[in-house]
Amino acid sequence: MKDIQQRLKTIQTEGINISVFNLLSDASKIYPKIAIVAGLTTILLAIIFSTIASVGLLIYTQDPKVIFTFMTNFDPLFLPIDGLITYTLVTSIGTGISVIFSAGFIKMAADAYQDKPIVLGTAFTYLKNKACLQLFTAHFVITLVFTVLSLYLQMENLQYVALAINWIVSSLTVLVTPLIIFGNLSAFDAIKHSVNIVNKQPFQIIALLLFGSLLAGAGLLLFIVGVIFTLPFIYCVYFMLYQTTIGYIEEKEEQEQEQE
């Protein structure tokens, strides 16, 4: 914990120096190690969440045609005020829960970086970890604030402004998850430090995330299902960004250093 605080202070005064090309290259080296396991885990999670969602909709209405119509024509802008509140809360809660599994994928990338075995169970690591509540809280708050702002901008016909803000918010908070799971920071400390770090080289990090997202979505160019196996690349980018800017110390190693 002392090391992470010292590193954050150093970044605050001296800044960071990253290379988009080098980071993408480093991410591409660890990506093949997690691609298959992470892809299969994504399929498993998709089955679990789609089943839960289907059951929930069937409880709400037992008519499949109503469900299909609702899903294909859904637009939150046409919801009444209570519907907007429900939509915002459900979206925020859903994001908070999904990030707990995303953290597991970033941990897979960390394991690959250290040449450790990659196992499916890693995706579920933070369900039973002390970081679970902090992950949920951080991303619930981020999503809640952004969703409210985005809905307001869309109502004012400022869709492109909402899209731009989405990219800015995503970029500024990209290090929140690794700062929580690797740096042991609280939700709000992680948000604050993520924003501070990204602001040191915002254009490089935005470019990194843009290229990383394009490469992660490359599976769409071949077969739509292929994106399931290319998507994990973005988690490798997230990890390498953290490793390059802050430095990754495994939890056991950090505990040993604190004891010394």
Secondary structure, DSSP 8 states (H G I E B T S, - for coil): -HHHHHHHHHHHHH-----HHHHHHHHHHHHHHHHHHHHHHHHHHHHHHHHHHHHHHHHH---HHHHHHHHHH--GGGS-HHHHHHHHHHHHHHHHHHHHHHHHHHHHHHHHHTT----GGGGGGGGSSTHHHHHHHHHHHHHHHHHHHHHHHHHTT-HHHHHHHHHHHHHHTTTHHHHHHTT---HHHHHHHHHHHHTTSHHHHHHHHHHHHHHHTTHHHH-GGGHHHHTHHHHHHHHHHHHHHT----HHHHHHHHH-
